[in-house]
């Protein structure tokens, strides 16, 4: 099928217009990407300079006293009590082993006083051992805190806002165009 010269010129003109439109859209998309990068960078600065100090201050004002009190209760009450219970259980275990060894060796059972002293000694040793192990096993702080989570959420929200604005700018929607003369009825 052959195309007339007139149609050929019109098609070439249309092709040039389409290429120009494509080039301008590429420039616009590039500028939108640079705006999004700059917005992300500024959001990072905002999070470090504004949000993080306020979150840290709020934590220290409201949560830190309770956390410190909880640590004191655990280290001052729970650990010694647990150590005493476990120490007592281990002392009973050790005393039972000693008794079994005495009976197996054909020796008589020790008197009550000796038995009591050995049980106290074993309990002290077990308590000391467990307290030292629990103090070394104190958990290390890992991961990001509440401020980091809030900064990430704000960063994602800002990025979504920038992307939405870019999408609204770049989409082709005939309803967004305003007529030159709003009082004139549209052509049918």
C-alpha atoms as one frame of an Amber mdcrd trajectory, in Angstrom:
protein
   0.000   0.000   0.000   1.508   3.337  -0.979   1.121   6.521   0.987   0.670
   9.866  -0.703   3.319  12.563  -0.339   1.011  14.704   1.733   0.332  11.846
   4.183   4.050  11.019   4.258   4.882  14.618   5.288   2.150  14.590   7.905
   3.432  11.290   9.304   7.016  12.618   9.413   5.781  15.752  11.181   3.856
  13.621  13.643   6.953  11.456  14.206   9.047  14.565  14.964   6.439  15.807
  17.421   6.327  12.412  19.125  10.136  12.356  19.402  10.169  15.874  20.865
   7.470  14.892  23.359   9.459  11.789  24.314  12.618  13.845  24.873  10.803
  16.408  27.031   9.207  13.602  29.058  12.629  12.034  29.620  13.953  15.385
  30.851  10.925  15.772  33.113  11.328  12.251  34.519  15.016  12.955  35.141
  14.159  16.145  36.997  11.480  14.336  39.023  14.070  11.707  39.994  16.519
  14.375  41.117  13.760  16.044  43.162  12.957  12.677  44.766  16.650  12.097
  45.603  16.942  15.568  47.130  13.715  15.037  49.104  15.077  11.762  50.438
  18.344  13.427  51.446  16.507  16.287  53.158  14.258  13.822  54.962  17.326
  12.037  56.283  18.703  15.340  57.570  15.344  16.185  59.130  15.181  12.816
  60.851  18.689  13.159  62.289  18.381  16.820  63.269  14.759  17.106  64.428
  13.014  13.779  64.984  15.779  11.750  66.609  16.581  14.324  69.359  12.898
  14.705  70.221  12.336  10.968  70.338  15.466  10.545  72.465  14.302  13.300
  74.839  10.850  11.726  75.088  12.370   8.325  75.806  14.638   9.715  78.497
  11.783  11.686  80.050   9.078   9.021  80.056  10.493   5.528  79.504  14.055
   5.585  80.843  13.076   5.848  84.548  10.900   2.746  84.274  13.538   0.834
  82.334  16.160   1.706  84.951  13.803   0.696  87.742  13.130  -2.614  85.987
  16.857  -3.282  85.622  17.389  -2.557  89.322  14.576  -4.921  90.310  15.939
  -7.683  88.104  19.554  -7.294  89.217  18.749  -6.587  92.867  15.927  -9.024
  93.534  15.264 -11.556  90.811  18.830 -12.670  90.079  19.812 -13.200  93.730
  16.558 -15.029  94.434  16.972 -17.233  91.372  20.579 -17.846  92.335  19.565
 -18.858  95.839  16.873 -21.241  94.582  19.133 -22.826  91.994  22.010 -22.884
  94.474  19.859 -24.664  97.013  18.740 -27.189  94.428  22.323 -27.820  93.357
  23.440 -28.152  96.970  20.797 -30.799  97.540  21.981 -32.561  94.389  25.627
 -32.415  95.531  24.725 -33.581  99.010  22.797 -36.494  97.520  25.815 -37.380
  95.391  28.079 -37.270  98.472  25.681 -39.481 100.409  25.504 -41.933  97.521
  29.311 -41.976  97.371  29.551 -42.607 101.121  27.079 -45.467 100.944  28.725
 -46.957  97.876  32.127 -46.831  99.590  30.776 -48.698 102.600  31.252 -45.732
 104.902  28.684 -44.485 107.387  26.645 -41.341 106.764  28.134 -38.131 108.114
  26.487 -36.529 111.092  23.883 -33.771 110.734  26.309 -30.925 111.448  28.785
 -31.947 108.745  25.955 -32.523 106.291  24.538 -29.033 106.978  27.933 -27.354
 106.513  28.515 -29.090 103.181  25.030 -28.114 101.939  25.645 -24.451 102.845
  29.031 -24.515 101.116  27.572 -25.989  97.932  24.721 -23.446  97.964  27.143
 -20.502  98.258  29.324 -21.799  95.449  26.364 -22.391  93.137  24.879 -18.959
  93.896  28.205 -17.248  93.213  28.668 -19.174  89.984  25.145 -18.464  88.671
  25.255 -14.774  89.641  28.510 -14.337  87.722  27.057 -16.116  84.665  23.853
 -14.055  84.696  25.736 -10.758  85.005  27.849 -11.656  81.951  24.777 -12.752
  80.010  23.121  -9.322  80.150  21.608  -8.743  76.680  23.245  -6.305  74.295
  21.153  -3.607  72.627  20.536  -4.577  69.017  18.721  -2.969  66.125  17.174
   0.433  65.743  15.107   2.134  68.373  11.717   3.799  68.214  13.239   6.959
  66.710  14.709   4.997  63.826  11.375   3.341  63.114   9.582   6.700  63.149
  12.205   8.219  60.821  11.830   5.304  58.401   8.042   5.660  58.389   8.298
   9.406  57.758  10.849   8.788  54.999   8.624   6.269  53.268   5.630   8.616
  53.569   7.611  11.499  52.049   8.890   9.304  49.220   5.352   8.104  48.487
   4.172  11.739  48.475   6.890  12.761  46.017   6.169   9.781  43.770   2.438
  10.509  43.866   3.035  14.150  42.952   5.299  13.087  40.072   2.705  10.592
  38.892  -0.045  13.222  39.031   2.172  15.577  37.039   3.122  13.054  34.381
  -0.148  11.233  33.800  -2.180  12.067  30.737  -5.657  12.933  31.897  -7.871
  15.081  29.679 -10.101  15.956  32.623  -7.299  17.914  34.244  -7.048  20.409
  31.407  -9.023  23.603  31.873 -10.793  25.082  28.897  -9.681  28.521  27.711
 -13.201  29.896  27.867 -15.135  28.315  30.763 -18.426  30.010  29.766 -18.514
  28.505  26.300 -20.143  25.100  25.908 -17.873  22.320  24.629 -18.155  21.256
  20.996 -20.176  18.144  20.485
